[in-house]
Structures are given as C-alpha cells and as structure tokens.
C-alpha cells in the first residue's frame, strides 16, 4: 500500500493514506468563482505523480521537467515486497531515483541512487515477479498502468486498454500475464504477426514494382528461368567453339571489295549480253537483204528504160553492195569483240567468286577478338540475368511457401490457446465470478456482466462487458469491475502492487446510485482482500454516506483540495 506522497514544493498538499478505501476530495468552496475549476485542483496530477515515482517516462516536455516543478522533488513511501520503501525523484536528474528501505520507526536504511531503468527492473521483480526478458515480454510499466489508469492516456475508454493507442500484442501479452494465462502464446502470435508483416511488405512491394526484379509468381518465373538458361547454354557453347582470326578485319574488308567487283562484272556482263543480242539481230537482217533491181521494177511496170539510165543504176547498185558488205564486216567484228569480253569477264568473275568464297569460309570458321569479347560480355550479362531469375524464383517459392506455413501456424496457435484455456478453466473461474458479481451488485441484478476470454486466430480476445455498455457511465463501470477483478486476483496471490487508484474521471456519467455502490464495493473488497483503494472525487458528486449507511467521511483524507485561489490545489500553486 501507499503510505505517503510528499514534495519539496513549499505548499504541496502532502497526502497520507491508510489501508482500505481512501478518498481524496476536491471541494468547491464558498469563495470559489465562476472561473475557478476543480479540473486544476490536482486530482489527476496525483496519478501522474505516482507514475513518475514508479518508473514513468520523464521526457523533455514532461510537467516534472518544466518550470516551476523542475527544481523540486517528489517522494512516495510505500510497501514493496513486504518492506517499507521511500522513493524520491526530481526534474533536474529525471534519469535517477533515490531509494531507501525504512525501518519500523521510519528511519532510512541502505539509501541509494540508481537509474530509473534499474528501478523499473527492481519494481518488476518485486511487485509482479517479472524478468522482462526478450521481445514482446510483459513489462512492469504496462502492467502497473492497469492499476493506475490515466485519463490523459485514454485509460478509461475500454477495460482491456490502459492507453488508447496500446498495441494488440501489448494488450494480449500483459493481460495474459495479469490473468494467469500462458504468456508465450501471445508472444508467439506477435512473432507470427511480424513475419506476416514482412510477407505483406514483400508482396506489396512486388505488386507495386519496387521489388519487381526480386519477387514474382513462381510458375511464371520457372518458365522464364528455363528459357533464359537455354539461351545462356547455347551462347556459352558458341563462345567455347569460337576461333579468333588475327587478320579478321583485313579479310572482312577484302571479301567486301571482291563482292563489289563481282557485282560490277555481273552488271557489265548483263549489259554486254543485251548489246550482243542486238548486234546478232542486226547482222541477220543485213545478211538476208536482197534489194529488187530498178530495171526489174520498171519492167514490172511495162516501162523500157534507156541505156544511159541503166548505166547510172549499175553504179548505184555497186555502191550499195559496198555499203552492205562494210556493215556486215563491222557487225561481225563487234560480235567477236563482245563475245571475247563476255568470256573474259566471266572468267574474271569466277576467279573473284572463288577468292571471295575462300575469304567467307575463313570468316565462318572464327571471328575477330573484338567479336569474341563482345560474345563473352553477352554471356556474362546473361549469366547475371539467369542468376537474378533464379533468385526471384527461389524468393517466390519461399514467399508462397511461408504464406502457407503462416496460415498453418495461426491454426496451431489457436488450437494451443484453446487447450490452454480449457486447462486453466478452474483457475480462471474465480476471475469470471468476481467480475459477474461486481456487475450484479452495481446494477442490482439488472445487468449480468461477463468477463470473456476467447481463443481466436489472432490470439486471446479478452472482453469485459456489462449489457447496455454503450452509455459512458456503464462503460466506465466495466472498467471499474475489470480493475477490481485484477487487484483482487493479485491480492489473493499475495503479490501485485497492493493498491488500485481511480481518478474521478472514472465516475463521469455514472449514476449517483452506482457511484455510491462502487465506493462501498471498493471499501468492502479492499478490507476483505487486504488491498488499498484510492479514489479522487469532487465533493459535490460524492454521497454523504454509502448504501450500507456508513458515512463517507470515514474514508475521506484530512487533506482536501479546493478550486479556490493560487494555492488550493495539490501543488499549492498554479502553472
């Protein structure tokens, strides 16, 4: 239990607590004005101080590291594992705490200054028996927060979360520990989620193109890999048989030149053959010409030419015969010349063709060194491509295989959790019964609340409900019943913090009858199970007496907070 909370602040309202129910009241005084508010009286700040002294973070923006609190220390005396301990922490050195073990008369023993991390490990071991080893293990800070819920963190929104942004694994692991379930199962679920998250990242990256060169469909990649390997093998064999010709470039140029000469000769021969055909046709026409004589022409016309005309005609005929003879001689000479040129060009073409064939055979037997280097580079590029495809194929097979394995692992874990819950049914029975009885007492049997733990394919699903829980008041009473259940469970084990602290925000929207009953239940349970129940309330929302007739003043601390003036609140100043 907590015995005392003090501070070096001159006007701090030091609070001294006793066993059982302790109520810290914030009064609205007669001197209060409309602008005064009890929201600044320090009720929620008490919870923040307790967190600060129990290993809470003190980040740069923490109120304890900012003026005017940064120059002062806060201190708490409480029972830790059967020993009375005093812990002090200040804003100037937030990473350190001073811890002293006290004697019965309040004297200090073994006072030491240790790091906040060491303090948290000590608290974890002595309060909950935690070692906090490994990833996703139960943590002291998360567990203690179910006994010290904070409004600012959204701690009253749902029973199973002390922080509105609390991760699923954190809820499952820490509540499994607090309720006495197998902690290793939710830890295994979180490891499974991490693997699934990695698989999802790979799959999304592949679909989005970011890893298109590394991940794909295994069936498509197997076909593509086979084709790439075949092309690589063919090219590699060609390189292995490749012969380097030192004068490859010279031979290549000569083969090209010979090809050009052969084409020129072929063109010339085609032209010569056409010319020869024309000459032979002209020669045949000249050879077969037999002109009719002028005398015969006139005789046919029955005209008798005189002698003088016949003499002139004979001279013309002799000249004509001379021209024809000359024409025949020219055509015969041209025919012989063209025929000889054709024969010469044909022979030259055949010679050049043979020479070119020799060059082509040489080129076909190998190639230049540059060509070999280029082929080798191509082989290297294809080898890289094949290796990339093989890696992508292996990744795809691994990805598809792991996806199947992950589904099977979820089913295996769900089955293991089902068996674990069945084996722990007797141990969990008091937890279920306590929650139900608390809800029945609050609502006079109108609503039967249930604490339910289900085995799902996403880990243990813990729900604490009271019918009609959509209203804020009933939702807050779900939180109340769940917290009372936890502190009762740990009190019966003889471990745990030994206290439960509820801020007045827990009772926002709660019917005054349920509020009074909740206080009475808290007092009864705290006495019966020997734990301490600390509540902060506003005086005008507090009943004068409990349903059993006991005056509320029996539980109210002498030191009361007010909404009036600069020094009415817990800190004794406004900031």
Secondary structure as GFF3:
##gff-version 3
##sequence-region A 1 575
A	DSSP	beta_strand	2	7	.	.	.	ID=ss1
A	DSSP	beta_strand	15	16	.	.	.	ID=ss2
A	DSSP	beta_strand	20	27	.	.	.	ID=ss3
A	DSSP	three_ten_helix	38	40	.	.	.	ID=ss4
A	DSSP	alpha_helix	43	53	.	.	.	ID=ss5
A	DSSP	three_ten_helix	63	65	.	.	.	ID=ss6
A	DSSP	three_ten_helix	69	71	.	.	.	ID=ss7
A	DSSP	beta_strand	73	80	.	.	.	ID=ss8
A	DSSP	beta_strand	83	90	.	.	.	ID=ss9
A	DSSP	beta_strand	96	102	.	.	.	ID=ss10
A	DSSP	beta_strand	108	115	.	.	.	ID=ss11
A	DSSP	alpha_helix	116	123	.	.	.	ID=ss12
A	DSSP	pi_helix	124	128	.	.	.	ID=ss13
A	DSSP	alpha_helix	140	144	.	.	.	ID=ss14
A	DSSP	three_ten_helix	151	153	.	.	.	ID=ss15
A	DSSP	alpha_helix	168	179	.	.	.	ID=ss16
A	DSSP	alpha_helix	183	208	.	.	.	ID=ss17
A	DSSP	alpha_helix	218	240	.	.	.	ID=ss18
A	DSSP	alpha_helix	248	287	.	.	.	ID=ss19
A	DSSP	alpha_helix	294	300	.	.	.	ID=ss20
A	DSSP	alpha_helix	307	364	.	.	.	ID=ss21
A	DSSP	alpha_helix	369	423	.	.	.	ID=ss22
A	DSSP	alpha_helix	425	442	.	.	.	ID=ss23
A	DSSP	beta_strand	450	456	.	.	.	ID=ss24
A	DSSP	beta_strand	459	465	.	.	.	ID=ss25
A	DSSP	alpha_helix	472	493	.	.	.	ID=ss26
A	DSSP	beta_strand	499	502	.	.	.	ID=ss27
A	DSSP	three_ten_helix	504	507	.	.	.	ID=ss28
A	DSSP	alpha_helix	512	529	.	.	.	ID=ss29
A	DSSP	beta_strand	532	538	.	.	.	ID=ss30
A	DSSP	three_ten_helix	539	541	.	.	.	ID=ss31
A	DSSP	three_ten_helix	552	554	.	.	.	ID=ss32
A	DSSP	beta_strand	561	562	.	.	.	ID=ss33
###
